C-alpha cells in the first residue's frame, strides 16, 4: 500500500541558513505566494531573484503627465513595473503598447499583467526591438508619451543561465534575445586584441583595456575556450594581479563589470540600436508629446544628451531636460541598482 502512494517530493535543501544559488531561492521566485519574504528582501535594499524594481517611477510619471484616453509606448517592457504605473494612470481608457526583444521575459510579464486585469483591450505587447519604433507607429499612430528604460532587467542579471553577471557561474552569453545573433563566447573566439581593446575603451571606458584584451586574446590563441562567466572573470583577475593588494579586489570587481558591459553592448549592438531609436523618435510623437529615457552608463547618456540637444536646436523638440535627473538618495539606499541611473526628457514641438 505504502509503495503505491505518491512519493512526497521534498524541496532541494541548501547549505547554511539562506539560499545562495538562483534556483534555491524558491520563495523569491514565487512573489505571489511568498509576499512577506519579498517585502523583507526589498526592505534590506536587495532585489528579489526573478524580479525587477523599477527606477525613478515618481520622477518619470510626474514628467509624462499621462491622462486617461491617451496612447503611450513603453519601449522596454522588462518586468513591467513602469508599464503597470502607466496603465494605472490611463484608467482603462486609451491604449499602451509595450516592446521587448527578450522572448523569455516578455511572455512572463504579459501573463502577469493579464492576471492584474490588463488585457488586449488596453495593452498590446510586441517582441520587437525599439529601433523598429516606426513599425509600431504604422500600426498604432503617434504617441502622446514614450518611455525607454535602457537598463538590463534584474531578472536577466540574476539568472545565471543568461550569463549577464560575472558573479555567477553560467554560459558566457549576454544576448538580450538568446534566439538571435552570436553569444559573447562566440564573439571572443574570433576577436583581435586591437578590436577587443577598442571595444573595452569605447563601450565601458575601461582603464585597463590594453592589459585585459591582451590577456583574453592570449588565452584564446593558446586554445583556451572562454565559454563561461567565471572563466572570463578568472582571466581578468589574473591579468590585474599587478594592482597593489589593498586596491586589487575593488579594481578587479569594477573591471569585470566594465568588461561584461562592453561585451553585452557589442553582442546586442546596443549603441547602433539606440542611435536608430533616437533618430526615429520625433516622428513617433504627437505635437507636445513627451519622452523620458533612463540610461545606466556614460556612453548611453552621451548619445541621448547629444540627440536631444541637436534636435532642440533644430526646433524638433520645444523643450529638453537641461539637467540630468537622478534617483533620490532614499531610492538608491533601497535599491543599489538605481545608483547609476540618469533620466533625460524631451517634449515634441
C-alpha positions in Angstrom: 0.0 0.0 0.0 2.8 2.4 1.0 4.7 1.9 -2.2 1.6 2.7 -4.2 1.1 6.1 -2.6 2.6 9.0 -4.4 6.0 9.8 -3.0 6.3 13.2 -1.3 8.9 15.2 -3.1 10.8 17.5 -0.8 12.3 20.7 -2.0 16.1 20.8 -2.5 17.9 21.7 0.7 20.6 24.3 0.7 23.6 24.8 2.9 23.6 27.3 5.7 20.6 29.4 6.8 19.9 31.2 3.5 19.6 30.1 -0.2 22.6 31.3 -2.3 22.0 30.0 -5.8 19.3 31.4 -8.1 17.3 28.2 -8.3 17.4 27.6 -4.5 15.6 31.0 -3.9 12.2 29.3 -4.4 10.3 31.8 -2.3 11.7 34.8 -4.2 10.9 33.2 -7.5 7.2 32.9 -6.4 6.4 36.5 -5.3 2.7 36.0 -5.4 3.0 33.1 -2.9 5.6 34.5 -0.5 4.7 38.2 -0.2 6.4 38.5 3.3 9.7 37.1 2.0 9.7 39.5 -1.0 9.0 42.5 1.3 11.9 41.6 3.6 14.4 41.2 0.7 13.3 44.6 -0.7 13.5 46.3 2.7 17.1 45.2 3.0 17.9 47.1 -0.2 18.1 43.9 -2.4 16.2 42.9 -5.5 14.4 39.5 -5.1 15.5 36.8 -7.6 13.4 36.8 -10.7 12.1 40.3 -10.1 13.0 43.8 -11.1 12.4 47.0 -9.1 11.6 49.9 -11.4 13.7 53.1 -11.0 12.7 56.8 -10.9 9.0 55.9 -11.2 7.8 59.0 -9.4 10.0 61.3 -11.5 9.1 59.7 -14.8 5.3 59.8 -14.0 5.5 63.4 -12.9 7.1 64.3 -16.2 5.0 62.2 -18.6 1.7 63.6 -17.2 -0.4 60.7 -18.5 -4.1 61.3 -19.0 -6.9 58.8 -19.5 -7.6 58.2 -23.2 -4.0 58.8 -24.4 -1.9 56.4 -26.4 1.6 55.5 -25.0 4.6 53.3 -25.6 6.8 51.5 -23.1 9.8 50.8 -25.4 11.4 48.4 -23.0 8.8 46.3 -21.1 11.1 44.2 -18.9 9.3 43.2 -15.7 6.5 45.7 -16.4 6.9 47.9 -13.3 6.8 51.2 -15.3 4.2 49.7 -17.6 1.9 49.0 -14.7 2.2 52.6 -13.4 1.4 53.9 -16.9 -1.6 51.6 -17.2 -3.0 52.7 -13.8 -2.9 56.3 -15.0 -4.8 55.5 -18.2 -7.7 54.4 -16.0 -8.8 51.8 -18.6 -9.1 54.5 -21.3 -6.7 54.8 -24.2 -4.0 52.2 -25.0 -0.5 51.3 -24.1 2.0 49.5 -26.4 5.0 47.7 -24.9 8.1 46.3 -26.6 10.8 43.9 -25.6 13.3 41.8 -27.5 13.6 39.2 -24.8 11.3 36.2 -25.7 11.8 34.7 -22.2 10.7 37.6 -20.1 8.1 39.2 -22.4 5.7 36.2 -22.1 6.1 36.1 -18.3 5.3 39.9 -18.0 2.4 39.7 -20.4 0.9 36.9 -18.3 1.5 38.8 -15.1 -0.2 41.9 -16.4 -3.1 39.9 -17.8 -3.7 38.4 -14.3 -3.9 42.0 -13.0 -6.7 42.8 -15.5 -4.7 44.4 -18.3 -5.6 42.5 -21.4 -5.6 43.3 -25.1 -8.2 46.0 -24.8 -5.7 48.3 -23.0 -2.3 46.7 -23.6 -0.5 45.4 -26.7 2.8 43.7 -26.2 5.3 43.0 -29.1 8.5 41.1 -29.1 10.3 43.8 -31.1 13.5 45.9 -30.8 12.7 49.5 -30.0 14.9 50.5 -33.0 11.8 49.4 -35.0 9.6 52.0 -33.4 8.4 53.2 -36.9 6.7 49.7 -37.4 4.7 50.3 -34.2 3.7 53.8 -35.3 2.5 52.4 -38.6 0.0 50.3 -36.6 -0.8 52.5 -33.6 -0.4 56.0 -34.9 1.5 58.7 -33.0 2.1 58.5 -29.2 1.3 61.0 -26.5 4.1 59.6 -24.3 7.0 57.3 -24.6 9.3 55.7 -22.0 12.6 53.9 -22.7 14.4 52.3 -19.8 17.8 51.2 -21.2 18.9 49.2 -18.2 19.2 45.4 -18.3 16.5 43.9 -16.1 17.4 42.3 -12.8 15.7 39.0 -14.0 18.3 38.9 -16.7 21.3 39.8 -14.5 20.3 37.4 -11.7 19.6 34.3 -13.8 23.0 32.5 -14.3 21.7 30.8 -17.4 21.7 34.1 -19.2 25.4 34.9 -18.5 25.0 38.6 -17.7 26.9 38.6 -14.4 30.5 37.7 -13.6 29.4 36.8 -10.1 27.6 33.6 -11.1 28.7 30.6 -13.0 26.9 30.3 -16.3 27.4 30.3 -20.1 29.0 33.5 -21.4 26.0 34.5 -23.5 24.9 38.1 -22.7 22.3 38.3 -25.5 19.0 40.1 -24.7 17.4 37.7 -27.2 19.2 34.3 -26.9 17.5 33.1 -30.1 19.3 35.7 -32.3 22.9 36.6 -33.1 26.0 35.2 -31.5 26.9 34.8 -27.8 29.7 36.7 -26.2 31.7 33.4 -26.0 31.4 33.1 -29.8 32.3 36.7 -30.3 35.5 36.3 -28.4 36.7 33.3 -30.4 37.5 35.4 -33.5 38.3 38.8 -32.0 41.7 40.5 -32.4 43.4 42.2 -29.5 43.1 45.6 -31.1 39.4 45.1 -31.7 38.8 44.0 -28.1 40.8 46.8 -26.6 38.8 49.3 -28.7 35.5 47.7 -27.5 36.5 47.9 -23.8 37.5 51.5 -24.2 34.5 52.7 -26.3 31.8 50.7 -24.6 32.8 51.0 -21.0 35.7 53.4 -20.5 37.9 50.5 -19.2 41.2 52.0 -17.9 43.0 48.6 -18.2 41.6 47.8 -21.7 45.1 47.0 -23.1 46.1 44.6 -20.3 42.7 42.8 -20.2 42.4 42.5 -24.0 45.9 41.2 -24.3 45.3 38.6 -21.6 42.0 37.4 -23.1 43.3 37.1 -26.7 46.5 35.3 -25.4 44.3 32.7 -23.7 42.2 32.2 -26.8 45.3 31.8 -29.0 46.6 29.2 -26.6 43.5 27.1 -27.2 41.5 28.1 -24.1 37.8 28.2 -24.6 36.3 31.1 -22.7 32.7 29.8 -22.6 31.7 30.6 -19.0 31.3 33.7 -17.0 33.6 32.5 -14.3 36.4 31.7 -16.8 36.3 35.2 -18.1 36.3 36.6 -14.6 39.3 34.5 -13.7 41.3 35.7 -16.7 40.6 39.4 -15.8 41.6 38.8 -12.2 44.8 37.1 -13.2 45.6 39.9 -15.6 45.3 42.5 -12.8 47.5 40.9 -10.2 50.0 43.8 -10.6 47.5 46.1 -8.8 48.5 46.8 -5.2 47.0 44.3 -2.7 44.8 46.9 -0.9 43.2 48.1 -4.1 43.2 44.9 -6.1 39.8 43.4 -5.1 37.8 46.6 -5.9 39.7 47.2 -9.2 39.1 43.6 -10.4 35.4 43.9 -9.5 35.0 47.2 -11.5 37.0 45.8 -14.5 34.8 42.7 -14.5 31.7 44.8 -14.5 33.0 47.0 -17.3 34.2 44.1 -19.4 30.9 42.3 -19.2 29.1 45.6 -20.0 31.3 46.2 -23.1 30.7 42.7 -24.4 26.9 42.9 -23.8 26.7 46.3 -25.7 28.7 44.7 -28.5 26.7 41.4 -29.0 23.4 43.3 -28.8 24.5 46.2 -31.0 23.2 48.5 -28.2 24.7 51.8 -29.4 23.5 51.2 -33.0 20.0 50.3 -31.8 19.8 53.4 -29.6 21.0 55.7 -32.4 18.3 54.3 -34.7 15.6 54.8 -31.9 16.7 58.4 -31.2 16.6 59.2 -34.9 13.1 57.8 -35.4 11.8 59.1 -32.0 10.5 62.5 -33.0 8.4 61.0 -35.8 6.7 58.8 -33.3 5.3 61.6 -31.1 2.3 63.9 -31.4 2.8 67.6 -31.1 3.5 68.2 -27.4 4.2 64.5 -26.9 6.6 63.6 -24.1 9.5 61.2 -24.0 11.6 60.1 -21.0 14.7 58.0 -21.3 16.6 56.2 -18.4 20.3 55.5 -19.1 22.7 53.5 -17.0 26.2 54.3 -18.3 28.0 57.3 -19.8 28.0 56.1 -23.4 24.2 55.9 -23.5 23.7 59.1 -21.6 26.1 61.0 -24.0 24.1 59.7 -27.0 20.7 60.8 -25.5 22.0 64.2 -24.4 23.5 64.9 -27.9 20.4 63.8 -29.8 18.0 65.8 -27.6 20.3 68.9 -27.8 20.7 68.8 -31.6 17.0 68.3 -32.2 16.1 71.1 -29.8 18.4 73.5 -31.7 16.7 72.3 -35.0 13.3 73.1 -33.4 12.1 69.5 -33.4 11.8 69.5 -29.6 10.3 72.5 -27.9 11.9 71.7 -24.5 14.5 69.3 -23.2 16.0 68.5 -19.7 18.8 71.0 -19.1 20.0 68.9 -16.1 20.1 65.1 -15.7 17.6 63.8 -13.2 18.9 61.2 -10.8 17.2 58.8 -8.3 16.9 60.1 -4.7 19.3 59.0 -2.0 16.4 57.2 -0.4 15.7 55.2 -3.6 19.4 54.3 -4.0 19.6 53.1 -0.4 16.5 50.9 -1.1 17.7 49.7 -4.5 21.5 49.7 -5.1 20.9 49.2 -8.9 19.4 52.7 -9.1 22.7 54.4 -8.4 24.0 54.7 -11.9 20.6 55.7 -13.4 20.2 59.0 -15.2 16.9 60.3 -16.7 16.5 62.8 -19.5 13.4 64.0 -21.2 12.2 65.9 -24.2 8.9 67.5 -25.5 8.0 67.4 -29.2 7.5 70.9 -30.7 
